[in-house]
Every structure is written in structure tokens, then in C-alpha cells.
């Protein structure tokens, strides 16, 4: 588990507590991983590893998480995640801090 990862984000985008970090890490691995693979190497959905996301800025990743992709299995997560949660997840995905080598 990566507990120091939020320290690399600008103030205002941090989860409220370390338990929030653990919950978000679990969310990415379990909920996102259910379609994108538990190692985020792809499955029903595309891989979510840094090398697969290098063409997308963090803001685009956040928009996809927030709004989903119509006509696909990717749902909008804005009803369940706060904007700060979405920004944190986007940063973690872009930098690869939630994937093992």
C-alpha cells in the first residue's frame, strides 16, 4: 500500500485522511480493476498503466472518470466520488503509483 503518494499532489487535492487514501487505493484496485484488470493491465476496459495513459493529461483522465464514456461499459463515477477523489485517482493512474512494476 502506498501511503505517501498523496504528498506529491498540490494542496486542496488530498484525500481527507489516510483512511481515505486506503479506501481510494482499494477502490481503484477492486472497482476499476474489475473491468481494467486487477493489475490494471486491461480486461473489458483498456489498460490503465502510465505507458497506456501517456497521451492523456490528468484533466482528461479525470473527465473520463467523472463523466464516463457513453456507449461503453465505462460509467460516470461523479455520483460516488468527490472531485478531490477523482483528481487523486487521475494523478495516481498517470504516475503509476498504484501499479506494481
VMD Tcl script that builds the backbone (N, CA, C; Angstrom):
set m [mol new atoms 303]
animate dup $m
set s [atomselect $m all]
$s set {name element resname resid chain x y z} {
  {N N UNK 1 A 0.843 -1.165 0.000}
  {CA C UNK 1 A 0.000 0.000 0.000}
  {C C UNK 1 A 0.896 1.238 0.000}
  {N N UNK 2 A 0.538 2.251 -0.786}
  {CA C UNK 2 A 1.317 3.471 -0.893}
  {C C UNK 2 A 0.636 4.547 -0.069}
  {N N UNK 3 A 1.225 4.909 1.053}
  {CA C UNK 3 A 0.602 5.903 1.911}
  {C C UNK 3 A 1.190 7.289 1.735}
  {N N UNK 4 A 2.357 7.407 1.123}
  {CA C UNK 4 A 2.951 8.722 0.962}
  {C C UNK 4 A 2.587 9.345 -0.384}
  {N N UNK 5 A 1.909 8.640 -1.246}
  {CA C UNK 5 A 1.586 9.146 -2.577}
  {C C UNK 5 A 0.859 10.478 -2.572}
  {N N UNK 6 A -0.102 10.731 -1.678}
  {CA C UNK 6 A -0.809 11.996 -1.731}
  {C C UNK 6 A 0.076 13.209 -1.501}
  {N N UNK 7 A 1.231 13.030 -0.883}
  {CA C UNK 7 A 2.098 14.156 -0.616}
  {C C UNK 7 A 2.631 14.790 -1.891}
  {N N UNK 8 A 2.533 14.109 -3.011}
  {CA C UNK 8 A 3.035 14.651 -4.263}
  {C C UNK 8 A 1.991 15.505 -4.983}
  {N N UNK 9 A 0.807 15.641 -4.425}
  {CA C UNK 9 A -0.249 16.434 -5.044}
  {C C UNK 9 A -0.293 17.837 -4.461}
  {N N UNK 10 A -0.786 18.785 -5.244}
  {CA C UNK 10 A -0.949 20.125 -4.715}
  {C C UNK 10 A -1.976 20.143 -3.581}
  {N N UNK 11 A -1.841 21.091 -2.675}
  {CA C UNK 11 A -2.812 21.239 -1.590}
  {C C UNK 11 A -4.197 21.429 -2.172}
  {N N UNK 12 A -5.189 20.901 -1.490}
  {CA C UNK 12 A -6.561 21.016 -1.968}
  {C C UNK 12 A -7.023 19.799 -2.736}
  {N N UNK 13 A -6.084 18.939 -3.175}
  {CA C UNK 13 A -6.482 17.748 -3.902}
  {C C UNK 13 A -6.221 16.485 -3.092}
  {N N UNK 14 A -5.843 16.647 -1.841}
  {CA C UNK 14 A -5.558 15.492 -0.997}
  {C C UNK 14 A -6.834 14.875 -0.453}
  {N N UNK 15 A -6.889 13.563 -0.351}
  {CA C UNK 15 A -7.989 12.951 0.385}
  {C C UNK 15 A -7.966 13.455 1.821}
  {N N UNK 16 A -9.097 13.398 2.495}
  {CA C UNK 16 A -9.231 13.968 3.829}
  {C C UNK 16 A -8.373 13.283 4.884}
  {N N UNK 17 A -8.136 11.996 4.752}
  {CA C UNK 17 A -7.363 11.283 5.760}
  {C C UNK 17 A -6.662 10.097 5.119}
  {N N UNK 18 A -5.752 9.488 5.888}
  {CA C UNK 18 A -5.048 8.324 5.379}
  {C C UNK 18 A -6.008 7.164 5.151}
  {N N UNK 19 A -7.098 7.092 5.934}
  {CA C UNK 19 A -8.072 6.032 5.681}
  {C C UNK 19 A -8.750 6.272 4.342}
  {N N UNK 20 A -8.924 7.543 3.964}
  {CA C UNK 20 A -9.462 7.845 2.639}
  {C C UNK 20 A -8.515 7.346 1.553}
  {N N UNK 21 A -7.207 7.509 1.779}
  {CA C UNK 21 A -6.219 7.028 0.814}
  {C C UNK 21 A -6.364 5.526 0.644}
  {N N UNK 22 A -6.457 4.806 1.743}
  {CA C UNK 22 A -6.601 3.345 1.677}
  {C C UNK 22 A -7.888 2.966 0.955}
  {N N UNK 23 A -8.972 3.687 1.235}
  {CA C UNK 23 A -10.240 3.403 0.558}
  {C C UNK 23 A -10.135 3.682 -0.934}
  {N N UNK 24 A -9.474 4.770 -1.312}
  {CA C UNK 24 A -9.329 5.083 -2.734}
  {C C UNK 24 A -8.424 4.081 -3.436}
  {N N UNK 25 A -7.344 3.682 -2.769}
  {CA C UNK 25 A -6.486 2.651 -3.357}
  {C C UNK 25 A -7.281 1.375 -3.588}
  {N N UNK 26 A -8.074 0.975 -2.589}
  {CA C UNK 26 A -8.899 -0.217 -2.714}
  {C C UNK 26 A -9.927 -0.047 -3.834}
  {N N UNK 27 A -10.516 1.132 -3.933}
  {CA C UNK 27 A -11.492 1.412 -4.987}
  {C C UNK 27 A -10.869 1.198 -6.359}
  {N N UNK 28 A -9.678 1.751 -6.567}
  {CA C UNK 28 A -9.025 1.625 -7.879}
  {C C UNK 28 A -8.743 0.166 -8.189}
  {N N UNK 29 A -8.167 -0.546 -7.241}
  {CA C UNK 29 A -7.807 -1.947 -7.500}
  {C C UNK 29 A -9.047 -2.814 -7.679}
  {N N UNK 30 A -10.035 -2.658 -6.814}
  {CA C UNK 30 A -11.210 -3.526 -6.868}
  {C C UNK 30 A -12.241 -3.070 -7.899}
  {N N UNK 31 A -12.675 -1.815 -7.812}
  {CA C UNK 31 A -13.755 -1.354 -8.691}
  {C C UNK 31 A -13.255 -1.101 -10.112}
  {N N UNK 32 A -12.185 -0.339 -10.237}
  {CA C UNK 32 A -11.639 -0.104 -11.574}
  {C C UNK 32 A -11.064 -1.416 -12.121}
  {N N UNK 33 A -10.379 -2.152 -11.220}
  {CA C UNK 33 A -9.762 -3.409 -11.618}
  {C C UNK 33 A -10.750 -4.463 -12.081}
  {N N UNK 34 A -12.019 -4.348 -11.690}
  {CA C UNK 34 A -12.997 -5.345 -12.132}
  {C C UNK 34 A -13.178 -5.312 -13.652}
  {N N UNK 35 A -12.947 -4.180 -14.261}
  {CA C UNK 35 A -13.022 -4.086 -15.730}
  {C C UNK 35 A -11.644 -3.922 -16.376}
  {N N UNK 36 A -10.757 -3.217 -15.688}
  {CA C UNK 36 A -9.449 -2.899 -16.272}
  {C C UNK 36 A -8.367 -3.883 -15.842}
  {N N UNK 37 A -8.752 -4.931 -15.124}
  {CA C UNK 37 A -7.808 -5.929 -14.639}
  {C C UNK 37 A -7.244 -5.530 -13.289}
  {N N UNK 38 A -7.088 -6.494 -12.394}
  {CA C UNK 38 A -6.619 -6.192 -11.041}
  {C C UNK 38 A -5.228 -5.577 -11.033}
  {N N UNK 39 A -4.430 -5.842 -12.057}
  {CA C UNK 39 A -3.115 -5.217 -12.187}
  {C C UNK 39 A -3.191 -4.015 -13.134}
  {N N UNK 40 A -4.425 -3.639 -13.514}
  {CA C UNK 40 A -4.695 -2.506 -14.408}
  {C C UNK 40 A -4.022 -2.669 -15.769}
  {N N UNK 41 A -3.840 -3.938 -16.180}
  {CA C UNK 41 A -3.227 -4.229 -17.478}
  {C C UNK 41 A -4.256 -4.404 -18.586}
  {N N UNK 42 A -5.527 -4.184 -18.265}
  {CA C UNK 42 A -6.582 -4.298 -19.260}
  {C C UNK 42 A -7.418 -5.540 -19.053}
  {N N UNK 43 A -8.603 -5.501 -19.577}
  {CA C UNK 43 A -9.571 -6.587 -19.493}
  {C C UNK 43 A -10.727 -6.167 -20.374}
  {N N UNK 44 A -11.916 -6.048 -19.800}
  {CA C UNK 44 A -13.051 -5.490 -20.530}
  {C C UNK 44 A -12.720 -4.057 -20.952}
  {N N UNK 45 A -12.094 -3.310 -20.028}
  {CA C UNK 45 A -11.645 -1.950 -20.325}
  {C C UNK 45 A -10.167 -1.941 -20.670}
  {N N UNK 46 A -9.678 -0.836 -21.225}
  {CA C UNK 46 A -8.266 -0.753 -21.613}
  {C C UNK 46 A -7.336 -0.711 -20.401}
  {N N UNK 47 A -6.043 -0.949 -20.618}
  {CA C UNK 47 A -5.090 -0.856 -19.520}
  {C C UNK 47 A -5.012 0.572 -18.982}
  {N N UNK 48 A -4.736 0.679 -17.683}
  {CA C UNK 48 A -4.649 1.984 -17.026}
  {C C UNK 48 A -3.260 2.214 -16.436}
  {N N UNK 49 A -2.260 1.742 -17.128}
  {CA C UNK 49 A -0.894 1.918 -16.674}
  {C C UNK 49 A -0.316 3.184 -17.311}
  {N N UNK 50 A 0.698 3.791 -16.698}
  {CA C UNK 50 A 1.227 5.057 -17.210}
  {C C UNK 50 A 1.589 5.021 -18.698}
  {N N UNK 51 A 2.177 3.929 -19.138}
  {CA C UNK 51 A 2.566 3.846 -20.549}
  {C C UNK 51 A 1.359 3.836 -21.484}
  {N N UNK 52 A 0.197 3.466 -20.971}
  {CA C UNK 52 A -1.022 3.472 -21.767}
  {C C UNK 52 A -1.766 4.796 -21.670}
  {N N UNK 53 A -1.411 5.594 -20.679}
  {CA C UNK 53 A -2.092 6.876 -20.446}
  {C C UNK 53 A -1.208 8.068 -20.777}
  {N N UNK 54 A -0.006 7.826 -21.320}
  {CA C UNK 54 A 0.931 8.934 -21.528}
  {C C UNK 54 A 0.413 9.989 -22.504}
  {N N UNK 55 A -0.521 9.636 -23.362}
  {CA C UNK 55 A -1.069 10.596 -24.324}
  {C C UNK 55 A -2.196 11.455 -23.744}
  {N N UNK 56 A -2.634 11.135 -22.532}
  {CA C UNK 56 A -3.735 11.872 -21.905}
  {C C UNK 56 A -3.240 12.722 -20.741}
  {N N UNK 57 A -3.619 13.992 -20.699}
  {CA C UNK 57 A -3.308 14.780 -19.497}
  {C C UNK 57 A -4.184 14.322 -18.330}
  {N N UNK 58 A -3.749 14.625 -17.118}
  {CA C UNK 58 A -4.524 14.234 -15.936}
  {C C UNK 58 A -5.958 14.751 -16.006}
  {N N UNK 59 A -6.152 15.948 -16.542}
  {CA C UNK 59 A -7.505 16.517 -16.629}
  {C C UNK 59 A -8.406 15.664 -17.516}
  {N N UNK 60 A -7.855 15.082 -18.565}
  {CA C UNK 60 A -8.650 14.216 -19.446}
  {C C UNK 60 A -8.997 12.909 -18.738}
  {N N UNK 61 A -8.050 12.367 -17.992}
  {CA C UNK 61 A -8.313 11.147 -17.221}
  {C C UNK 61 A -9.406 11.428 -16.197}
  {N N UNK 62 A -9.310 12.572 -15.528}
  {CA C UNK 62 A -10.331 12.950 -14.541}
  {C C UNK 62 A -11.698 13.084 -15.196}
  {N N UNK 63 A -11.754 13.669 -16.378}
  {CA C UNK 63 A -13.038 13.836 -17.078}
  {C C UNK 63 A -13.648 12.485 -17.424}
  {N N UNK 64 A -12.819 11.548 -17.836}
  {CA C UNK 64 A -13.317 10.203 -18.162}
  {C C UNK 64 A -13.871 9.533 -16.912}
  {N N UNK 65 A -13.140 9.638 -15.803}
  {CA C UNK 65 A -13.618 9.049 -14.549}
  {C C UNK 65 A -14.928 9.721 -14.130}
  {N N UNK 66 A -14.952 11.031 -14.184}
  {CA C UNK 66 A -16.116 11.802 -13.728}
  {C C UNK 66 A -17.336 11.542 -14.600}
  {N N UNK 67 A -17.191 11.618 -15.911}
  {CA C UNK 67 A -18.327 11.576 -16.842}
  {C C UNK 67 A -18.575 10.216 -17.478}
  {N N UNK 68 A -17.607 9.300 -17.398}
  {CA C UNK 68 A -17.740 8.023 -18.076}
  {C C UNK 68 A -17.559 8.196 -19.574}
  {N N UNK 69 A -17.787 7.128 -20.316}
  {CA C UNK 69 A -17.716 7.183 -21.779}
  {C C UNK 69 A -19.020 6.602 -22.309}
  {N N UNK 70 A -19.900 7.470 -22.845}
  {CA C UNK 70 A -21.191 6.993 -23.356}
  {C C UNK 70 A -21.007 5.891 -24.412}
  {N N UNK 71 A -21.888 4.927 -24.377}
  {CA C UNK 71 A -21.850 3.830 -25.343}
  {C C UNK 71 A -20.846 2.750 -25.011}
  {N N UNK 72 A -20.191 2.865 -23.838}
  {CA C UNK 72 A -19.237 1.844 -23.404}
  {C C UNK 72 A -19.620 1.389 -21.991}
  {N N UNK 73 A -18.847 0.461 -21.472}
  {CA C UNK 73 A -19.089 -0.020 -20.104}
  {C C UNK 73 A -18.539 0.933 -19.045}
  {N N UNK 74 A -17.863 2.013 -19.470}
  {CA C UNK 74 A -17.287 2.956 -18.504}
  {C C UNK 74 A -18.361 3.896 -17.974}
  {N N UNK 75 A -18.738 3.717 -16.688}
  {CA C UNK 75 A -19.795 4.561 -16.111}
  {C C UNK 75 A -19.238 5.891 -15.604}
  {N N UNK 76 A -20.103 6.863 -15.397}
  {CA C UNK 76 A -19.657 8.085 -14.720}
  {C C UNK 76 A -19.549 7.809 -13.220}
  {N N UNK 77 A -18.443 8.193 -12.623}
  {CA C UNK 77 A -18.241 7.945 -11.203}
  {C C UNK 77 A -18.543 9.168 -10.353}
  {N N UNK 78 A -18.963 10.283 -10.976}
  {CA C UNK 78 A -19.209 11.507 -10.194}
  {C C UNK 78 A -20.282 11.352 -9.125}
  {N N UNK 79 A -21.250 10.428 -9.259}
  {CA C UNK 79 A -22.197 10.286 -8.147}
  {C C UNK 79 A -21.571 9.677 -6.880}
  {N N UNK 80 A -20.453 8.972 -7.034}
  {CA C UNK 80 A -19.854 8.262 -5.898}
  {C C UNK 80 A -18.528 8.841 -5.413}
  {N N UNK 81 A -17.851 9.619 -6.245}
  {CA C UNK 81 A -16.540 10.152 -5.896}
  {C C UNK 81 A -16.571 11.674 -5.854}
  {N N UNK 82 A -15.830 12.249 -4.920}
  {CA C UNK 82 A -15.727 13.701 -4.862}
  {C C UNK 82 A -14.763 14.178 -5.954}
  {N N UNK 83 A -14.821 15.456 -6.297}
  {CA C UNK 83 A -13.836 15.978 -7.260}
  {C C UNK 83 A -12.393 15.742 -6.797}
  {N N UNK 84 A -12.122 15.892 -5.497}
  {CA C UNK 84 A -10.764 15.640 -4.983}
  {C C UNK 84 A -10.379 14.170 -5.148}
  {N N UNK 85 A -11.323 13.261 -4.907}
  {CA C UNK 85 A -11.056 11.835 -5.104}
  {C C UNK 85 A -10.694 11.558 -6.560}
  {N N UNK 86 A -11.451 12.134 -7.466}
  {CA C UNK 86 A -11.222 11.918 -8.898}
  {C C UNK 86 A -9.861 12.472 -9.307}
  {N N UNK 87 A -9.502 13.653 -8.810}
  {CA C UNK 87 A -8.193 14.227 -9.115}
  {C C UNK 87 A -7.072 13.344 -8.567}
  {N N UNK 88 A -7.257 12.841 -7.335}
  {CA C UNK 88 A -6.248 11.976 -6.732}
  {C C UNK 88 A -6.070 10.705 -7.556}
  {N N UNK 89 A -7.177 10.064 -7.925}
  {CA C UNK 89 A -7.103 8.833 -8.723}
  {C C UNK 89 A -6.434 9.116 -10.063}
  {N N UNK 90 A -6.794 10.203 -10.702}
  {CA C UNK 90 A -6.200 10.559 -12.005}
  {C C UNK 90 A -4.690 10.704 -11.885}
  {N N UNK 91 A -4.257 11.372 -10.832}
  {CA C UNK 91 A -2.820 11.563 -10.615}
  {C C UNK 91 A -2.128 10.226 -10.379}
  {N N UNK 92 A -2.728 9.386 -9.564}
  {CA C UNK 92 A -2.132 8.078 -9.270}
  {C C UNK 92 A -2.033 7.229 -10.536}
  {N N UNK 93 A -3.071 7.242 -11.360}
  {CA C UNK 93 A -3.048 6.467 -12.605}
  {C C UNK 93 A -1.984 7.014 -13.562}
  {N N UNK 94 A -1.922 8.312 -13.692}
  {CA C UNK 94 A -0.977 8.936 -14.624}
  {C C UNK 94 A 0.459 8.662 -14.209}
  {N N UNK 95 A 0.735 8.673 -12.919}
  {CA C UNK 95 A 2.098 8.485 -12.441}
  {C C UNK 95 A 2.436 7.034 -12.156}
  {N N UNK 96 A 1.434 6.153 -12.153}
  {CA C UNK 96 A 1.681 4.735 -11.917}
  {C C UNK 96 A 1.887 4.367 -10.471}
  {N N UNK 97 A 1.500 5.234 -9.550}
  {CA C UNK 97 A 1.758 4.977 -8.137}
  {C C UNK 97 A 0.900 3.855 -7.559}
  {N N UNK 98 A -0.103 3.405 -8.279}
  {CA C UNK 98 A -0.949 2.320 -7.771}
  {C C UNK 98 A -0.706 0.994 -8.486}
  {N N UNK 99 A 0.282 0.960 -9.369}
  {CA C UNK 99 A 0.544 -0.285 -10.092}
  {C C UNK 99 A 1.909 -0.844 -9.681}
  {N N UNK 100 A 1.975 -2.140 -9.654}
  {CA C UNK 100 A 3.263 -2.761 -9.354}
  {C C UNK 100 A 4.025 -2.934 -10.669}
  {N N UNK 101 A 5.341 -2.882 -10.606}
  {CA C UNK 101 A 6.166 -2.964 -11.827}
  {C C UNK 101 A 5.984 -4.238 -12.595}
}
mol reanalyze $m
mol bondsrecalc $m
mol representation Tube
mol addrep $m
